[in-house]
Amino acid sequence: MKFNPERLSIRDQRMKPFIDPDEIWGIINRTKPDETRVRDVIAKSLDKNRLTLEETAVLINADDPDLIEEIKAGARALKEKVYGNRIVLFAPLYIGNYCSNNCKYCGFRSSNKEAIRRTLSDEEIIKEVSALEDNGQKRLILVYGEHPRYSAEYIAHTVKLVYGIKKGRGEIRRVNINAAPFDIKGFRTVGDAGIGTYQVFQETYHPEAYKWYHLQGKKSDYDWRLTSLDRAQEAGVDDVGIGALFGLYDWRFEVLGLVRHTNHLEACYNVGPHTISFPRLKDASTINMNKDYEVKDDEFKRLVAILRLAVPYTGMILTARESHDVRREVIKFGVSQIDGGTKIELGSYSDIKNEEQNLNREQFMINDARSLAEVIDELLDDDFMPSFCTACYRLGRTGEHFMEFSVPGFIKRYCSPNAVLTLAEYLVDYADGQLAEKGWEAIEKGLLRLDDDVAAKTKARIERIRQGERDLYF
């Protein structure tokens, strides 16, 4: 390979802080959009090109209602181009809520004396996963507080435990992680357990705001958290997820912070984040946050559409923090993953006595408590294809290899038929009545959207599923 000094200088930026608040605010403040510029930026994104910080700021500063609607329309069109109409489904499973940090906005924080601290035992994890499998879940994200008891070795143990739990036709095929950052050795230990995506959210990208919210504990180190996913990449964990907690600081700054983080990972490691999350600040036990940076519903919808256009090939996750109505609308602007049947109180999936939310046991309040079946039913009504697909992860299409498939748009060849196959599994094993009828109608429509050759192969696999085979994919 020919020596490239410019490439070397980029690599030298690995594991170094990369957020300059003055740079970001300067871009926001000096960017003055007009109709032509906004439409040019949307067109660039629709050609499946990632946007620069300045181009993203053009969309952020486009306040005209008609232009905002054009941005949303562009986001809808882009999502269809890259991923088709499929929506991936998952569920969070909280393993433990001990935490040595003291984040002002979080119900798990160490100063919250009303919190009921608990870590699920192996037996309890087995019960929880079995209950999730009974509902048809195939993808989980395991969530842990930041505490010495949740070491890399412990997380690796729980991951292997979850993968080994089989109940009837149920199994978990992908385990993602939301936990504290580790050093390179720690990330390698967790990665060797066969995880999917490792999520670390910066919460807020503004250093001074970050310092104000994070009072003590390892999380108070802004740079350590900011560079955490560099260490993950160095450890070989190439599927990573970033996110910001909207409501801690100005949403415009956070959007550019997420794009800047994406740029950094792509420049240094040839691959951006697999997913971006954008939770909004919600109620939690004993918190009393000010409303200075509250993100209104209309702003939230805008920022989701803007992020979709800014990073065309990055999965976007919308969680049950949001209300049913907001989720139903925002999902149209390019979201590719949502949770369904979500419960975040420890032990609540298998314990019917704990169905009522208890803020003393939860990190925050969820606002969409519908069952997985109810979520699937509405997705079908809205012409989305529910998917439990895990094929890319299991075939090695992760990190840079994922980009090789997704950037040219080829991922649709895999996502659409695999979504059909996983929905067929769900319908055979878990659905009945009206939901099953809707699901098979959606599969017939989905097959019509495929190339003839792919459709024929998909139909053949569906028949094998009806005959009892499972886990078929492209």
N, C-alpha and C positions, 0 to 999 in steps of 0.2 A: 504494500500500500504506500502511495506517495506521501511523504511527510507534509503535513499541513499545519503551519505554525498558528494559524487562526483557530483551528480546531483544538490545538493544545491549550490556547489561552482560555477557550470556553471550558475545557475540562478542568482547568485550574480553579474554576469557580465552584466546583463540587464542594458540598458541605460547608459553604460559606453563606452568611446572611445575604439576602438579595432584595429586601424591601427598603425602598427609599421614600419615606412619606412626602418629602418635598417634591420629588419627581412625580409621584402619583397625583398629588393635589395640583401641581403645575399643569399636568396634562388635562385634568378635569376643568380647571379654571380658564385655560386658554383655548379650549376647543369650542368653536362656535358653529354648530351645524346649520345647514340649509337643506331644503327638500332634495336637491340634486345629490348632495353629499350623502345624506342618509340613505337614499335609494341605491347609490353606488356601493355603499358598504353592505347593504342587504344583498345586493347582487353578487358581491364577492363571496359572501358566506354561502349563498345558494350554489356557487360553483365549488363548494366544499373546501374553502380555504380558511384557515384560522385567522382571526382578526388580530391586528396589533392593539396595543394599549390605546393609541390615539383613535383608531377606528371604533373601538369599543366605547370610548368617551363620546364619540359622535352620537351613538345610539343612546347613551345615558343622558345626554343633554338635549335630546329631541323631545321637547315637552308638548308639542302640538298634538292634540288628540288624534287627528287623522294619521300623523306619522307614527304615533304609538300603535295604532291599529295595524299599520303596514308592517311594523316590527313584529307584532304578534303573528300576523299572517305569514311573514317570512320564516319565523320559527316553526310554525306548523308545517310549512312546505319542506323545510330542511329536514325535520325529523322523519317525514315520510320518505325522503330521498335516501337517507342514511340507514334507517332501521325499519322502514315499513310501518305497519300499524301495531306491531307487537309491544306489549308492556310486560316486563319481567316482574315477577312477584317473589317476595321474600318475607321473612318474619324476624324480628329481633328477639334474642333470648338473653336476658340479664343473668349473669353468673354470680356476681357479687357487687355489693355497694360500699365496701370499706374504701375510704379515700383519705390520703394524707394531704391533699390540696385543700385550699380554702377559697374557691372561686365564688364570687358574690352571687352569681346568677344560678347556681346549681344546688339542687336538693341533696346531693351527695357530699357537699363540702364538710370539712372536718369540724367546723364550729357549729354545725347544726345538731344540737343535742337532742332534738326531737326525732331524728332519723333512727329507724330500727335497722341496725346493721346486720348483714347476713351474707353468707356465701353458701351457695347450693352445694350439698354433698354430691358425690358421684351417683348415689342412688336417686337423689332428687333430680339431677340432670337427666338421668335415664327416663324418669317419669315425665319430665317436661318434654323431652324430645319425642317420646312415644306419643304423647298427646298431640304434638305438632304434626307428627306423621299421620296420626288418625284423621287429621283435617286435610291432608294432602300436601303439606309443605314439603319442598325439596331443597330450599335454599335458606340458610340461617345466617344471621350476623350475631356473633357472641359479643356481649358488652361487659366490660369490667371497669371498676373504679381503679384509680391509680394508687396502688398500695403495695408494699413489699410482698404481701402474701400472693399477689397476682404476678408472679415472676414469669419470665419467658418459658421456663420449664413447666410451670403450672398451666399456662395457657396452652402449650403444646400438648400436655396431658389431656386437657378438656377437649381439644380439637380431635384428637385420636379417639377419645371416648365417644364423641358425638357421631363420628363417621362409622363407628362399630355398632350403632344401635339400629336394629331392623325390627319392624313390627308389621306382620302381614306383608303386604306389598310396599310398605312404607320404608323409605330410606332418605337420609340427607346426603345430597350429592355435592353440595358446595358449602363450605363454612368460611365466611368472612369474619374479620375481626375489627372491633372498635375498642382500642385499649391505649395504654400509655406508650409513649415512644421508648425505644430501647437503644442500646449501643449496637454496633454492627453484629457482635456475637449473639446478642439477644434476638435480633431480627432473624439471624440465620437459624437459630434454634426453633423459632416459631415457624419460619418458612419450611423447614424440613418436615414439619408435621402435616404438610399438604394443604395449607390454607389457600383460600382464594385471594380476595382483596384485603389489604391491611389499611384501615382508615385511621388517619390522625387529622383532626380538625384544628386549625389555628385559632378558631373562635373569633378573634379580631386580628386583622393584619396591622393595625395601627399600634406601634410600640408603646406609646404613652397610655393609650386607652387600655392596652393589654396589661400594663403594669398596675393600673388602678383596679382592675377586676380580679387579678390573680395575686392574692396576698401572701401566700406561703406555699411551701411544698415545691417539688421538682418542676411543676407546671409554671411556676413564677418565672422560670428562665425562658424568656421569649426566643432567644436564638436556638436553644436546645430543641424547642418544639418546632421552630420554623424549618430547621435542617433535618428533622427526623426522617423524612421520607428519602432524603439523600442517603442516609445510613441504610435504610431499607433496600434501596437500589444497590448499594455497594455490597449488601449481604445476599443479593440474588433474589430479593422479593420485588419482582418487577411489576406487580399488579397493586397499585396503591390508590387510595382515595383521599381527596382533600375536601375541605369544607369551611364555611364561616357561619357563625351564629348571628344571624341578622337581627339587629336591635341593640347590639352593644356599641356600635359606632355607625357613622354615616354609610348608608347602603351603597352609595356610589363608589366610595373608597374601597369597600369590601369586594365589590364586583371586580374592580381593577386589580385588587390584591390577588384574587383567585386566578385572574388571567395572567398576572405576573408570575405566579407560582407555576402555572402550566408552562409558560415560556421557559422558565428556569429548568424544569425537569426535561423538557424536550431538548433544550440546548445542551445539557450536560449528559443526558442518558438516552437520547434518541427516542424517547417515549414520554408522552404526557401522562397525567393521572387517568386511571381507568374510569373513575367516577368523580363527580363533584356533587356535594350535598349543600343544601341551603336552608337549614332549619331556622325557624323564627323563634325568638325568645318567647317562652310561655311560662305560665305559673309553675312554681315548685314550692316545696315545703319551706316555710318561714322566709322566703325572699320578698323583698320590697324594692323592686327596681324602679328607677325614674323612667320617664317616658320621652326623654330628650331625643332618642334615636329610634323610637318606635316606627316600625315599618307597616304602613297601612296596606290593606288588601290590594288596592290598585297599584301601589309601588311594588308590592311583592310580585304581582303578575308581570309587571314590566321587567323586573330584574331577572326573572326566570327566562323570559323570552330573549332578553339581551344575552344572557349566558349561553343559551342554546346557539345563537348565531355566532358568538365569539369563539366557541370551541366545538366545531361540528362533529368531531369524532369521539367526544367524551360522554360517557353515560351520565345521566342526571337523575338524582334520587329525590323523590318527594315523599315525606313521611307522614305518619298519622298525627304528628303535632298539629297539622292543619285540619280544619273542619272538612266535613264531607263536601259541602258546596264549593269551597275553595279548591279542594283537590280535583273535583270533577271538571272545573274550568281550567286550572293551571296545567293539568296533565296534557292538555291539547297543545301546549306551547313547546313541546319537545322533550318532555320528561320520558325517560326510558325504563325507570324502575320505581315501584311503590311497594310498601308493605301492606299486608292484609291480615285481618284477624289478630291485630297487635294487642299484646298485653305486656306492660313493662314492670309490673310489680313482681318481685322475685317469687317464683313458685306458682304463678297464677294460671298458667296454661293447664296444669293438671289438678289444681285445687279449685273446685267449683265454689267453695265458700268464700273465695277471695275475688269474686267477679267485680265487686265495687272497688273503684279506685281509692287507694289510700296514699295520700301525698307524703305521709311519713315513711313510705317504703318506695317511693318513686323518684326518679330524677327530675321529672317534669310532668305536666298534665297532657294526656293525649286527647285529641278532639275528634277523632274518627275511630270509633270502637266497633265498627261493623265486622262481622265474621268474614273469613276468607271467601266463603260461598257467596255472600252478599256483594263483596267487592268484585268477584268474577262476574256475577250476574249483571252488574252495572257496566263493566267494561264491555261485555258482549252487546248490551243495549246501545252503547256508544260506538260500536264498530271497531273496537280494539281487540287484538288477539292476545289473551292472557298466555303467559309463557313461564315455564319453570326451567328453561334451558340452562344447562351447565356445560355444553359441548366444548366451547372455546377453551375453557379452563382445563378440561380433561384431555383435550387433544393438543395442549401446548400452545394454543393461540392466545398467549398472554403477553403483556409488555410490548416489546418491539415487534414480536411476531404478530400480535393482535393488530398493530398499526399497519403491518404489511397487507392484512386482509381488509381492514376497515377503511383506511384512507382512500383507496380507489373505489370504494363503495361495494366491494364484493361481499361484505358481511351480510347484506340482505339475502344473498343466496343461501346463507346458513341460518340466519335468525328466523326467517319466515317459515321454512319447513320444520325447523326444530321446535318452534312455538306450536305449530299444528300438532306435532307428535306428542309434546308434553301435555297439551290440552286433551288430546285423545286419551292419554293415560289417566288424567284426572277424571274425565267423564266416565270411563269404564270402572274406575276403582272407588270413586267418592261421590259422584253426582247422580241425581235421579230426578224424575218429574220434569218440570218446566225448565230447570237449569240444564239438564242433559239435552233436552230438545233444542234449546237455544245454542248450546255448545256445538252440537253436530251440524246445525245450520251454518254456524260461523266457520266450521272446518270446511264445509263445502264451498263457501265463498272464498275462504283462504286458498284453497287448492286452485281456484280459477285465477288467482293472482300470480301463480307460479308459472315458470316456463314448463312446456309440455313434458320434457324429460324429467325435470325435478318433481313435477306433480305426480307423474306415474310412479316414480320411486317412493314418494311420500305415501301414496295410496297403498302400495305394497307393504310398507312398514306399518301402516294403520291396521291392516288386516292381521299382521303378525301380533300387534298389540291386542287386538280382539281375541286372538287365540292364546293369549297369556304371556307373551314375551314382553319384556320391559327394557327401558333404558336404550332405546334405539335413536340414533342421531346421525347427522351429516357432519 
